[in-house]
Amino acid sequence: MPDGGEKLLCFEDLTLDLRRGCLRRADREVRLRPKSFAVLRHLVEQAGRLVSKDELIGTVWADLSVTDISVARCISDVRLALRDQDRRLIKTVPRRGYLFDAPVR
């Protein structure tokens, strides 16, 4: 996992650029809504660790009240952006949370 000063998180053929707030595949930007980007960022920063839905909500939405549908929508958006329809990168652990399951460099 990169140290605190790292601004690029790379996995598969993608780069999560924290400085610019964008996701890139090769030299093209992959569009994500701000909350979906925040969800992806948290999952990638916690790669290999189960992230509970409550933790995700507390990190991404802080003091806002959100429904499970909002979380599911962001996860769906992220999977679409990552081309992860087979849920190989972002695994759902029923009634527990989500796991980002790819090496990050």
C-alpha positions as CSV (number, residue, x, y, z in Angstrom):
1,M,0.0,0.0,0.0
2,P,1.4,3.4,-0.8
3,D,2.5,5.7,1.9
4,G,0.6,8.9,3.0
5,G,2.4,11.1,0.4
6,E,1.4,8.9,-2.6
7,K,-1.0,10.6,-5.0
8,L,-1.5,7.7,-7.5
9,L,-3.0,4.4,-6.7
10,C,-2.6,1.9,-9.5
11,F,-4.4,-1.4,-10.0
12,E,-5.1,-3.6,-13.0
13,D,-4.9,-1.2,-16.0
14,L,-6.3,1.8,-14.0
15,T,-4.9,4.7,-12.1
16,L,-6.7,6.5,-9.3
17,D,-5.2,10.0,-9.3
18,L,-5.9,11.5,-5.9
19,R,-4.4,14.9,-6.7
20,R,-6.6,15.4,-9.7
21,G,-9.6,13.5,-8.3
22,C,-10.0,11.2,-11.3
23,L,-9.8,7.7,-12.5
24,R,-7.8,6.9,-15.7
25,R,-7.5,3.9,-17.9
26,A,-4.4,4.3,-20.0
27,D,-4.5,8.0,-21.1
28,R,-8.3,8.4,-20.9
29,E,-10.3,9.6,-18.0
30,V,-13.1,7.3,-16.7
31,R,-16.0,9.5,-15.5
32,L,-17.3,9.0,-12.0
33,R,-19.7,11.1,-9.9
34,P,-18.0,12.6,-6.8
35,K,-19.5,10.2,-4.3
36,S,-18.7,7.2,-6.5
37,F,-15.1,8.4,-6.7
38,A,-15.0,8.7,-2.9
39,V,-16.4,5.2,-2.5
40,L,-13.8,3.8,-4.9
41,R,-11.0,5.8,-3.2
42,H,-11.9,4.4,0.2
43,L,-12.2,0.8,-1.0
44,V,-8.8,1.0,-2.9
45,E,-7.1,2.6,0.1
46,Q,-8.4,-0.3,2.2
47,A,-7.6,-3.0,-0.4
48,G,-7.7,-6.5,1.0
49,R,-9.7,-5.5,4.0
50,L,-13.4,-5.9,4.5
51,V,-15.1,-2.4,4.6
52,S,-18.5,-2.4,6.3
53,K,-21.4,-0.5,4.8
54,D,-21.5,1.6,8.0
55,E,-17.8,2.5,7.6
56,L,-18.3,3.4,4.0
57,I,-21.3,5.6,4.8
58,G,-19.4,7.3,7.7
59,T,-16.4,8.0,5.5
60,V,-18.1,9.1,2.2
61,W,-21.3,10.7,3.5
62,A,-20.1,11.7,7.0
63,D,-23.0,13.4,8.7
64,L,-25.6,12.9,6.0
65,S,-28.4,10.4,6.2
66,V,-28.3,8.0,3.2
67,T,-30.1,4.8,2.3
68,D,-28.7,1.5,1.3
69,I,-29.9,2.3,-2.2
70,S,-27.4,5.3,-2.4
71,V,-24.5,3.0,-1.4
72,A,-25.6,0.3,-3.9
73,R,-25.9,2.9,-6.7
74,C,-22.3,4.1,-6.0
75,I,-21.0,0.5,-5.9
76,S,-22.8,-0.1,-9.2
77,D,-21.4,3.0,-10.8
78,V,-17.9,2.1,-9.7
79,R,-18.2,-1.5,-11.0
80,L,-19.4,-0.1,-14.3
81,A,-16.4,2.3,-14.5
82,L,-14.0,-0.5,-13.6
83,R,-15.7,-2.9,-16.1
84,D,-16.1,-5.2,-13.1
85,Q,-19.5,-6.8,-14.0
86,D,-18.2,-10.2,-12.8
87,R,-17.4,-8.6,-9.3
88,R,-13.8,-9.8,-9.4
89,L,-12.4,-6.5,-8.1
90,I,-15.1,-5.3,-5.7
91,K,-16.6,-8.3,-3.9
92,T,-19.8,-8.0,-1.9
93,V,-19.7,-9.9,1.4
94,P,-23.4,-10.4,2.2
95,R,-24.6,-8.5,5.3
96,R,-21.0,-7.5,6.1
97,G,-19.7,-5.1,3.5
98,Y,-17.4,-4.8,0.5
99,L,-13.8,-6.0,-0.3
100,F,-11.5,-4.5,-2.9
101,D,-9.6,-7.5,-4.1
102,A,-6.7,-6.5,-6.3
103,P,-3.1,-5.6,-5.7
104,V,-2.6,-1.8,-5.4
105,R,0.8,-0.2,-6.2
